[in-house]
Amino acid sequence: MLATASNSSAFAVLIVVLYFVPTLIASSRKTTNRGSVGFINLFLGWTFIGWWVALGLASSGAATRHKEAPATDPAAPVRLTAEEWATLAAAGPPSKPAGPFDL
């Protein structure tokens, strides 16, 4: 009896994993539409056609690409030379952009 219970538990886990294969593929590929794949897989995967649609979306979706880190730290303080400070001082404060009610 114990062997039958463990076999049925393993079979149930296998079925659940196979059911969510499209979602697992979309998550591992980090596709841009992985939320849609998960939604379709969860709610329409049982229809078999929904499972194939989710698998197609997971396989054909564009994988996201990681942006490269900037060469410099944008939070680092800006170091200006004396000439740059003089140029900024001569230019004066920035002008105010015209608003919709300015004439």
Backbone as XML, in Angstrom:
<?xml version="1.0"?>
<chain id="A" units="angstrom">
  <residue number="1" name="MET">
    <atom name="N" x="0.824" y="-1.193" z="0.000"/>
    <atom name="CA" x="0.000" y="0.000" z="0.000"/>
    <atom name="C" x="0.871" y="1.261" z="0.000"/>
  </residue>
  <residue number="2" name="LEU">
    <atom name="N" x="1.959" y="1.233" z="0.763"/>
    <atom name="CA" x="2.838" y="2.386" z="0.838"/>
    <atom name="C" x="3.500" y="2.651" z="-0.516"/>
  </residue>
  <residue number="3" name="ALA">
    <atom name="N" x="3.898" y="1.602" z="-1.212"/>
    <atom name="CA" x="4.526" y="1.763" z="-2.517"/>
    <atom name="C" x="3.550" y="2.362" z="-3.518"/>
  </residue>
  <residue number="4" name="THR">
    <atom name="N" x="2.284" y="2.013" z="-3.441"/>
    <atom name="CA" x="1.276" y="2.563" z="-4.346"/>
    <atom name="C" x="1.055" y="4.046" z="-4.090"/>
  </residue>
  <residue number="5" name="ALA">
    <atom name="N" x="1.060" y="4.448" z="-2.838"/>
    <atom name="CA" x="0.860" y="5.858" z="-2.499"/>
    <atom name="C" x="2.023" y="6.704" z="-3.004"/>
  </residue>
  <residue number="6" name="SER">
    <atom name="N" x="3.245" y="6.210" z="-2.851"/>
    <atom name="CA" x="4.390" y="6.986" z="-3.322"/>
    <atom name="C" x="4.430" y="7.028" z="-4.843"/>
  </residue>
  <residue number="7" name="ASN">
    <atom name="N" x="4.018" y="5.954" z="-5.502"/>
    <atom name="CA" x="3.969" y="5.950" z="-6.965"/>
    <atom name="C" x="2.926" y="6.931" z="-7.479"/>
  </residue>
  <residue number="8" name="SER">
    <atom name="N" x="1.770" y="6.979" z="-6.825"/>
    <atom name="CA" x="0.734" y="7.909" z="-7.272"/>
    <atom name="C" x="1.137" y="9.351" z="-6.987"/>
  </residue>
  <residue number="9" name="SER">
    <atom name="N" x="1.870" y="9.600" z="-5.902"/>
    <atom name="CA" x="2.351" y="10.953" z="-5.616"/>
    <atom name="C" x="3.376" y="11.389" z="-6.650"/>
  </residue>
  <residue number="10" name="ALA">
    <atom name="N" x="4.284" y="10.492" z="-6.999"/>
    <atom name="CA" x="5.287" y="10.813" z="-8.011"/>
    <atom name="C" x="4.627" y="11.055" z="-9.361"/>
  </residue>
  <residue number="11" name="PHE">
    <atom name="N" x="3.608" y="10.281" z="-9.675"/>
    <atom name="CA" x="2.882" y="10.461" z="-10.930"/>
    <atom name="C" x="2.163" y="11.809" z="-10.950"/>
  </residue>
  <residue number="12" name="ALA">
    <atom name="N" x="1.579" y="12.198" z="-9.823"/>
    <atom name="CA" x="0.884" y="13.491" z="-9.745"/>
    <atom name="C" x="1.865" y="14.650" z="-9.912"/>
  </residue>
  <residue number="13" name="VAL">
    <atom name="N" x="3.029" y="14.544" z="-9.304"/>
    <atom name="CA" x="4.052" y="15.593" z="-9.453"/>
    <atom name="C" x="4.510" y="15.666" z="-10.902"/>
  </residue>
  <residue number="14" name="LEU">
    <atom name="N" x="4.710" y="14.523" z="-11.533"/>
    <atom name="CA" x="5.119" y="14.490" z="-12.933"/>
    <atom name="C" x="4.075" y="15.149" z="-13.831"/>
  </residue>
  <residue number="15" name="ILE">
    <atom name="N" x="2.815" y="14.868" z="-13.590"/>
    <atom name="CA" x="1.733" y="15.471" z="-14.388"/>
    <atom name="C" x="1.715" y="16.991" z="-14.222"/>
  </residue>
  <residue number="16" name="VAL">
    <atom name="N" x="1.872" y="17.479" z="-12.982"/>
    <atom name="CA" x="1.873" y="18.928" z="-12.731"/>
    <atom name="C" x="3.062" y="19.585" z="-13.418"/>
  </residue>
  <residue number="17" name="VAL">
    <atom name="N" x="4.232" y="18.967" z="-13.340"/>
    <atom name="CA" x="5.418" y="19.528" z="-14.000"/>
    <atom name="C" x="5.218" y="19.561" z="-15.515"/>
  </residue>
  <residue number="18" name="LEU">
    <atom name="N" x="4.702" y="18.482" z="-16.090"/>
    <atom name="CA" x="4.452" y="18.463" z="-17.535"/>
    <atom name="C" x="3.400" y="19.493" z="-17.945"/>
  </residue>
  <residue number="19" name="TYR">
    <atom name="N" x="2.407" y="19.716" z="-17.088"/>
    <atom name="CA" x="1.359" y="20.691" z="-17.383"/>
    <atom name="C" x="1.964" y="22.094" z="-17.496"/>
  </residue>
  <residue number="20" name="PHE">
    <atom name="N" x="2.946" y="22.391" z="-16.646"/>
    <atom name="CA" x="3.520" y="23.731" z="-16.619"/>
    <atom name="C" x="4.818" y="23.854" z="-17.413"/>
  </residue>
  <residue number="21" name="VAL">
    <atom name="N" x="5.094" y="22.934" z="-18.318"/>
    <atom name="CA" x="6.291" y="23.021" z="-19.151"/>
    <atom name="C" x="6.337" y="24.335" z="-19.944"/>
  </residue>
  <residue number="22" name="PRO">
    <atom name="N" x="5.254" y="24.801" z="-20.575"/>
    <atom name="CA" x="5.340" y="26.085" z="-21.288"/>
    <atom name="C" x="5.727" y="27.248" z="-20.380"/>
  </residue>
  <residue number="23" name="THR">
    <atom name="N" x="5.181" y="27.267" z="-19.175"/>
    <atom name="CA" x="5.521" y="28.340" z="-18.237"/>
    <atom name="C" x="6.979" y="28.229" z="-17.814"/>
  </residue>
  <residue number="24" name="LEU">
    <atom name="N" x="7.454" y="27.036" z="-17.584"/>
    <atom name="CA" x="8.849" y="26.840" z="-17.199"/>
    <atom name="C" x="9.796" y="27.251" z="-18.321"/>
  </residue>
  <residue number="25" name="ILE">
    <atom name="N" x="9.430" y="26.943" z="-19.558"/>
    <atom name="CA" x="10.255" y="27.345" z="-20.698"/>
    <atom name="C" x="10.296" y="28.865" z="-20.824"/>
  </residue>
  <residue number="26" name="ALA">
    <atom name="N" x="9.137" y="29.512" z="-20.710"/>
    <atom name="CA" x="9.083" y="30.976" z="-20.819"/>
    <atom name="C" x="9.885" y="31.637" z="-19.701"/>
  </residue>
  <residue number="27" name="SER">
    <atom name="N" x="9.810" y="31.080" z="-18.496"/>
    <atom name="CA" x="10.560" y="31.658" z="-17.375"/>
    <atom name="C" x="12.051" y="31.455" z="-17.538"/>
  </residue>
  <residue number="28" name="SER">
    <atom name="N" x="12.458" y="30.287" z="-18.007"/>
    <atom name="CA" x="13.888" y="30.039" z="-18.168"/>
    <atom name="C" x="14.476" y="30.863" z="-19.310"/>
  </residue>
  <residue number="29" name="ARG">
    <atom name="N" x="13.680" y="31.117" z="-20.353"/>
    <atom name="CA" x="14.149" y="31.947" z="-21.472"/>
    <atom name="C" x="14.000" y="33.432" z="-21.183"/>
  </residue>
  <residue number="30" name="LYS">
    <atom name="N" x="13.282" y="33.772" z="-20.099"/>
    <atom name="CA" x="13.003" y="35.162" z="-19.727"/>
    <atom name="C" x="12.384" y="35.921" z="-20.900"/>
  </residue>
  <residue number="31" name="THR">
    <atom name="N" x="11.354" y="35.312" z="-21.501"/>
    <atom name="CA" x="10.683" y="35.954" z="-22.625"/>
    <atom name="C" x="9.872" y="37.146" z="-22.142"/>
  </residue>
  <residue number="32" name="THR">
    <atom name="N" x="9.602" y="38.051" z="-23.048"/>
    <atom name="CA" x="8.859" y="39.258" z="-22.683"/>
    <atom name="C" x="7.394" y="38.956" z="-22.395"/>
  </residue>
  <residue number="33" name="ASN">
    <atom name="N" x="6.882" y="37.833" z="-22.883"/>
    <atom name="CA" x="5.465" y="37.510" z="-22.703"/>
    <atom name="C" x="5.249" y="36.358" z="-21.722"/>
  </residue>
  <residue number="34" name="ARG">
    <atom name="N" x="6.135" y="36.207" z="-20.739"/>
    <atom name="CA" x="6.001" y="35.062" z="-19.831"/>
    <atom name="C" x="4.772" y="35.161" z="-18.950"/>
  </residue>
  <residue number="35" name="GLY">
    <atom name="N" x="4.272" y="36.349" z="-18.674"/>
    <atom name="CA" x="3.028" y="36.483" z="-17.917"/>
    <atom name="C" x="1.844" y="35.953" z="-18.703"/>
  </residue>
  <residue number="36" name="SER">
    <atom name="N" x="1.820" y="36.260" z="-19.981"/>
    <atom name="CA" x="0.751" y="35.752" z="-20.844"/>
    <atom name="C" x="0.821" y="34.238" z="-20.979"/>
  </residue>
  <residue number="37" name="VAL">
    <atom name="N" x="2.028" y="33.716" z="-21.096"/>
    <atom name="CA" x="2.197" y="32.270" z="-21.204"/>
    <atom name="C" x="1.697" y="31.590" z="-19.935"/>
  </residue>
  <residue number="38" name="GLY">
    <atom name="N" x="2.056" y="32.145" z="-18.785"/>
    <atom name="CA" x="1.609" y="31.568" z="-17.520"/>
    <atom name="C" x="0.106" y="31.610" z="-17.360"/>
  </residue>
  <residue number="39" name="PHE">
    <atom name="N" x="-0.501" y="32.730" z="-17.763"/>
    <atom name="CA" x="-1.950" y="32.873" z="-17.659"/>
    <atom name="C" x="-2.663" y="31.870" z="-18.562"/>
  </residue>
  <residue number="40" name="ILE">
    <atom name="N" x="-2.229" y="31.799" z="-19.816"/>
    <atom name="CA" x="-2.847" y="30.864" z="-20.759"/>
    <atom name="C" x="-2.638" y="29.431" z="-20.301"/>
  </residue>
  <residue number="41" name="ASN">
    <atom name="N" x="-1.435" y="29.139" z="-19.827"/>
    <atom name="CA" x="-1.130" y="27.782" z="-19.376"/>
    <atom name="C" x="-1.974" y="27.401" z="-18.163"/>
  </residue>
  <residue number="42" name="LEU">
    <atom name="N" x="-2.131" y="28.313" z="-17.231"/>
    <atom name="CA" x="-2.883" y="28.008" z="-16.011"/>
    <atom name="C" x="-4.367" y="27.810" z="-16.285"/>
  </residue>
  <residue number="43" name="PHE">
    <atom name="N" x="-4.946" y="28.723" z="-17.066"/>
    <atom name="CA" x="-6.397" y="28.689" z="-17.240"/>
    <atom name="C" x="-6.886" y="27.953" z="-18.491"/>
  </residue>
  <residue number="44" name="LEU">
    <atom name="N" x="-6.051" y="27.848" z="-19.514"/>
    <atom name="CA" x="-6.484" y="27.194" z="-20.748"/>
    <atom name="C" x="-5.651" y="25.975" z="-21.110"/>
  </residue>
  <residue number="45" name="GLY">
    <atom name="N" x="-4.633" y="25.668" z="-20.321"/>
    <atom name="CA" x="-3.771" y="24.534" z="-20.626"/>
    <atom name="C" x="-4.495" y="23.207" z="-20.611"/>
  </residue>
  <residue number="46" name="TRP">
    <atom name="N" x="-5.544" y="23.095" z="-19.828"/>
    <atom name="CA" x="-6.282" y="21.837" z="-19.734"/>
    <atom name="C" x="-7.021" y="21.514" z="-21.018"/>
  </residue>
  <residue number="47" name="THR">
    <atom name="N" x="-7.201" y="22.496" z="-21.912"/>
    <atom name="CA" x="-7.920" y="22.250" z="-23.155"/>
    <atom name="C" x="-7.040" y="21.631" z="-24.234"/>
  </residue>
  <residue number="48" name="PHE">
    <atom name="N" x="-5.785" y="21.390" z="-23.946"/>
    <atom name="CA" x="-4.817" y="20.825" z="-24.864"/>
    <atom name="C" x="-4.441" y="21.831" z="-25.956"/>
  </residue>
  <residue number="49" name="ILE">
    <atom name="N" x="-5.415" y="22.488" z="-26.552"/>
    <atom name="CA" x="-5.101" y="23.535" z="-27.534"/>
    <atom name="C" x="-4.459" y="24.714" z="-26.815"/>
  </residue>
  <residue number="50" name="GLY">
    <atom name="N" x="-4.994" y="25.062" z="-25.646"/>
    <atom name="CA" x="-4.404" y="26.130" z="-24.844"/>
    <atom name="C" x="-2.978" y="25.806" z="-24.427"/>
  </residue>
  <residue number="51" name="TRP">
    <atom name="N" x="-2.714" y="24.526" z="-24.136"/>
    <atom name="CA" x="-1.365" y="24.106" z="-23.760"/>
    <atom name="C" x="-0.414" y="24.297" z="-24.934"/>
  </residue>
  <residue number="52" name="TRP">
    <atom name="N" x="-0.848" y="23.928" z="-26.145"/>
    <atom name="CA" x="-0.004" y="24.097" z="-27.324"/>
    <atom name="C" x="0.199" y="25.570" z="-27.669"/>
  </residue>
  <residue number="53" name="VAL">
    <atom name="N" x="-0.828" y="26.392" z="-27.456"/>
    <atom name="CA" x="-0.677" y="27.838" z="-27.693"/>
    <atom name="C" x="0.348" y="28.412" z="-26.716"/>
  </residue>
  <residue number="54" name="ALA">
    <atom name="N" x="0.244" y="28.022" z="-25.445"/>
    <atom name="CA" x="1.202" y="28.502" z="-24.449"/>
    <atom name="C" x="2.616" y="28.031" z="-24.782"/>
  </residue>
  <residue number="55" name="LEU">
    <atom name="N" x="2.752" y="26.799" z="-25.243"/>
    <atom name="CA" x="4.063" y="26.284" z="-25.614"/>
    <atom name="C" x="4.624" y="27.046" z="-26.815"/>
  </residue>
  <residue number="56" name="GLY">
    <atom name="N" x="3.764" y="27.352" z="-27.772"/>
    <atom name="CA" x="4.209" y="28.134" z="-28.928"/>
    <atom name="C" x="4.646" y="29.529" z="-28.542"/>
  </residue>
  <residue number="57" name="LEU">
    <atom name="N" x="3.883" y="30.174" z="-27.664"/>
    <atom name="CA" x="4.269" y="31.510" z="-27.199"/>
    <atom name="C" x="5.582" y="31.471" z="-26.429"/>
  </residue>
  <residue number="58" name="ALA">
    <atom name="N" x="5.748" y="30.451" z="-25.598"/>
    <atom name="CA" x="6.973" y="30.335" z="-24.806"/>
    <atom name="C" x="8.184" y="30.090" z="-25.690"/>
  </residue>
  <residue number="59" name="SER">
    <atom name="N" x="7.992" y="29.346" z="-26.760"/>
    <atom name="CA" x="9.108" y="28.999" z="-27.634"/>
    <atom name="C" x="9.448" y="30.099" z="-28.625"/>
  </residue>
  <residue number="60" name="SER">
    <atom name="N" x="8.450" y="30.845" z="-29.065"/>
    <atom name="CA" x="8.703" y="31.836" z="-30.100"/>
    <atom name="C" x="8.846" y="33.248" z="-29.566"/>
  </residue>
  <residue number="61" name="GLY">
    <atom name="N" x="8.553" y="33.469" z="-28.307"/>
    <atom name="CA" x="8.636" y="34.816" z="-27.752"/>
    <atom name="C" x="10.061" y="35.329" z="-27.742"/>
  </residue>
  <residue number="62" name="ALA">
    <atom name="N" x="10.192" y="36.624" z="-27.910"/>
    <atom name="CA" x="11.516" y="37.227" z="-27.907"/>
    <atom name="C" x="12.083" y="37.200" z="-26.498"/>
  </residue>
  <residue number="63" name="ALA">
    <atom name="N" x="13.271" y="36.666" z="-26.378"/>
    <atom name="CA" x="13.922" y="36.630" z="-25.075"/>
    <atom name="C" x="14.440" y="38.024" z="-24.750"/>
  </residue>
  <residue number="64" name="THR">
    <atom name="N" x="14.312" y="38.417" z="-23.502"/>
    <atom name="CA" x="14.801" y="39.733" z="-23.096"/>
    <atom name="C" x="16.315" y="39.707" z="-23.047"/>
  </residue>
  <residue number="65" name="ARG">
    <atom name="N" x="16.899" y="40.812" z="-23.384"/>
    <atom name="CA" x="18.352" y="40.920" z="-23.327"/>
    <atom name="C" x="18.702" y="41.864" z="-22.188"/>
  </residue>
  <residue number="66" name="HIS">
    <atom name="N" x="19.709" y="41.486" z="-21.455"/>
    <atom name="CA" x="20.137" y="42.320" z="-20.343"/>
    <atom name="C" x="20.927" y="43.503" z="-20.878"/>
  </residue>
  <residue number="67" name="LYS">
    <atom name="N" x="20.623" y="44.667" z="-20.348"/>
    <atom name="CA" x="21.364" y="45.849" z="-20.746"/>
    <atom name="C" x="22.724" y="45.834" z="-20.063"/>
  </residue>
  <residue number="68" name="GLU">
    <atom name="N" x="23.707" y="46.296" z="-20.793"/>
    <atom name="CA" x="25.036" y="46.353" z="-20.213"/>
    <atom name="C" x="25.099" y="47.507" z="-19.229"/>
  </residue>
  <residue number="69" name="ALA">
    <atom name="N" x="25.877" y="47.323" z="-18.186"/>
    <atom name="CA" x="26.042" y="48.365" z="-17.180"/>
    <atom name="C" x="26.790" y="49.537" z="-17.796"/>
  </residue>
  <residue number="70" name="PRO">
    <atom name="N" x="26.423" y="50.751" z="-17.424"/>
    <atom name="CA" x="27.139" y="51.904" z="-17.973"/>
    <atom name="C" x="28.607" y="51.883" z="-17.537"/>
  </residue>
  <residue number="71" name="ALA">
    <atom name="N" x="29.451" y="52.482" z="-18.355"/>
    <atom name="CA" x="30.880" y="52.483" z="-18.065"/>
    <atom name="C" x="31.184" y="53.271" z="-16.800"/>
  </residue>
  <residue number="72" name="THR">
    <atom name="N" x="30.417" y="54.324" z="-16.560"/>
    <atom name="CA" x="30.632" y="55.131" z="-15.355"/>
    <atom name="C" x="29.420" y="55.041" z="-14.464"/>
  </residue>
  <residue number="73" name="ASP">
    <atom name="N" x="29.628" y="55.290" z="-13.224"/>
    <atom name="CA" x="28.540" y="55.261" z="-12.249"/>
    <atom name="C" x="27.750" y="56.562" z="-12.366"/>
  </residue>
  <residue number="74" name="PRO">
    <atom name="N" x="26.452" y="56.512" z="-12.714"/>
    <atom name="CA" x="25.683" y="57.755" z="-12.868"/>
    <atom name="C" x="25.479" y="58.480" z="-11.540"/>
  </residue>
  <residue number="75" name="ALA">
    <atom name="N" x="25.653" y="57.786" z="-10.426"/>
    <atom name="CA" x="25.475" y="58.429" z="-9.132"/>
    <atom name="C" x="26.744" y="59.124" z="-8.658"/>
  </residue>
  <residue number="76" name="ALA">
    <atom name="N" x="27.846" y="58.925" z="-9.374"/>
    <atom name="CA" x="29.112" y="59.545" z="-8.972"/>
    <atom name="C" x="29.024" y="61.053" z="-9.175"/>
  </residue>
  <residue number="77" name="PRO">
    <atom name="N" x="29.664" y="61.829" z="-8.287"/>
    <atom name="CA" x="29.618" y="63.289" z="-8.445"/>
    <atom name="C" x="30.365" y="63.726" z="-9.701"/>
  </residue>
  <residue number="78" name="VAL">
    <atom name="N" x="29.880" y="64.788" z="-10.320"/>
    <atom name="CA" x="30.484" y="65.308" z="-11.545"/>
    <atom name="C" x="31.626" y="66.234" z="-11.165"/>
  </residue>
  <residue number="79" name="ARG">
    <atom name="N" x="32.772" y="66.008" z="-11.752"/>
    <atom name="CA" x="33.947" y="66.843" z="-11.495"/>
    <atom name="C" x="34.132" y="67.782" z="-12.682"/>
  </residue>
  <residue number="80" name="LEU">
    <atom name="N" x="34.029" y="69.086" z="-12.446"/>
    <atom name="CA" x="34.192" y="70.071" z="-13.506"/>
    <atom name="C" x="35.523" y="70.785" z="-13.334"/>
  </residue>
  <residue number="81" name="THR">
    <atom name="N" x="36.135" y="71.129" z="-14.470"/>
    <atom name="CA" x="37.364" y="71.925" z="-14.429"/>
    <atom name="C" x="36.994" y="73.386" z="-14.234"/>
  </residue>
  <residue number="82" name="ALA">
    <atom name="N" x="37.987" y="74.201" z="-13.965"/>
    <atom name="CA" x="37.750" y="75.633" z="-13.768"/>
    <atom name="C" x="37.191" y="76.273" z="-15.034"/>
  </residue>
  <residue number="83" name="GLU">
    <atom name="N" x="37.650" y="75.821" z="-16.178"/>
    <atom name="CA" x="37.156" y="76.375" z="-17.448"/>
    <atom name="C" x="35.680" y="76.032" z="-17.652"/>
  </residue>
  <residue number="84" name="GLU">
    <atom name="N" x="35.283" y="74.806" z="-17.283"/>
    <atom name="CA" x="33.882" y="74.410" z="-17.418"/>
    <atom name="C" x="32.999" y="75.213" z="-16.470"/>
  </residue>
  <residue number="85" name="TRP">
    <atom name="N" x="33.516" y="75.465" z="-15.249"/>
    <atom name="CA" x="32.754" y="76.295" z="-14.310"/>
    <atom name="C" x="32.588" y="77.715" z="-14.855"/>
  </residue>
  <residue number="86" name="ALA">
    <atom name="N" x="33.626" y="78.249" z="-15.456"/>
    <atom name="CA" x="33.552" y="79.609" z="-16.016"/>
    <atom name="C" x="32.539" y="79.653" z="-17.157"/>
  </residue>
  <residue number="87" name="THR">
    <atom name="N" x="32.509" y="78.622" z="-17.995"/>
    <atom name="CA" x="31.558" y="78.580" z="-19.099"/>
    <atom name="C" x="30.128" y="78.531" z="-18.570"/>
  </residue>
  <residue number="88" name="LEU">
    <atom name="N" x="29.904" y="77.737" z="-17.537"/>
    <atom name="CA" x="28.565" y="77.649" z="-16.954"/>
    <atom name="C" x="28.154" y="78.963" z="-16.299"/>
  </residue>
  <residue number="89" name="ALA">
    <atom name="N" x="29.094" y="79.616" z="-15.625"/>
    <atom name="CA" x="28.781" y="80.884" z="-14.961"/>
    <atom name="C" x="28.466" y="81.957" z="-15.990"/>
  </residue>
  <residue number="90" name="ALA">
    <atom name="N" x="29.173" y="81.968" z="-17.114"/>
    <atom name="CA" x="28.937" y="82.971" z="-18.156"/>
    <atom name="C" x="27.590" y="82.747" z="-18.834"/>
  </residue>
  <residue number="91" name="ALA">
    <atom name="N" x="27.164" y="81.515" z="-18.929"/>
    <atom name="CA" x="25.898" y="81.213" z="-19.590"/>
    <atom name="C" x="24.708" y="81.646" z="-18.738"/>
  </residue>
  <residue number="92" name="GLY">
    <atom name="N" x="24.877" y="81.699" z="-17.445"/>
    <atom name="CA" x="23.784" y="82.096" z="-16.563"/>
    <atom name="C" x="22.840" y="80.935" z="-16.297"/>
  </residue>
  <residue number="93" name="PRO">
    <atom name="N" x="21.799" y="81.203" z="-15.533"/>
    <atom name="CA" x="20.859" y="80.125" z="-15.210"/>
    <atom name="C" x="20.083" y="79.691" z="-16.453"/>
  </residue>
  <residue number="94" name="PRO">
    <atom name="N" x="19.622" y="78.471" z="-16.468"/>
    <atom name="CA" x="18.840" y="78.019" z="-17.629"/>
    <atom name="C" x="17.537" y="78.797" z="-17.739"/>
  </residue>
  <residue number="95" name="SER">
    <atom name="N" x="17.121" y="79.047" z="-18.974"/>
    <atom name="CA" x="15.889" y="79.796" z="-19.177"/>
    <atom name="C" x="14.684" y="78.903" z="-18.898"/>
  </residue>
  <residue number="96" name="LYS">
    <atom name="N" x="13.621" y="79.545" z="-18.455"/>
    <atom name="CA" x="12.398" y="78.818" z="-18.144"/>
    <atom name="C" x="11.680" y="78.502" z="-19.451"/>
  </residue>
  <residue number="97" name="PRO">
    <atom name="N" x="11.274" y="77.271" z="-19.659"/>
    <atom name="CA" x="10.541" y="76.954" z="-20.887"/>
    <atom name="C" x="9.173" y="77.641" z="-20.872"/>
  </residue>
  <residue number="98" name="ALA">
    <atom name="N" x="8.701" y="78.002" z="-22.047"/>
    <atom name="CA" x="7.423" y="78.692" z="-22.164"/>
    <atom name="C" x="6.291" y="77.741" z="-21.800"/>
  </residue>
  <residue number="99" name="GLY">
    <atom name="N" x="5.400" y="78.223" z="-20.950"/>
    <atom name="CA" x="4.252" y="77.424" z="-20.546"/>
    <atom name="C" x="3.089" y="77.638" z="-21.506"/>
  </residue>
  <residue number="100" name="PRO">
    <atom name="N" x="2.011" y="76.903" z="-21.328"/>
    <atom name="CA" x="0.890" y="77.022" z="-22.253"/>
    <atom name="C" x="0.162" y="78.359" z="-22.156"/>
  </residue>
  <residue number="101" name="PHE">
    <atom name="N" x="0.320" y="79.093" z="-21.045"/>
    <atom name="CA" x="-0.395" y="80.348" z="-20.877"/>
    <atom name="C" x="0.504" y="81.567" z="-21.022"/>
  </residue>
  <residue number="102" name="ASP">
    <atom name="N" x="1.799" y="81.354" z="-21.352"/>
    <atom name="CA" x="2.713" y="82.487" z="-21.538"/>
    <atom name="C" x="2.495" y="83.083" z="-22.925"/>
  </residue>
  <residue number="103" name="LEU">
    <atom name="N" x="2.567" y="84.402" z="-22.981"/>
    <atom name="CA" x="2.400" y="85.097" z="-24.263"/>
    <atom name="C" x="3.701" y="85.515" z="-24.830"/>
  </residue>
</chain>
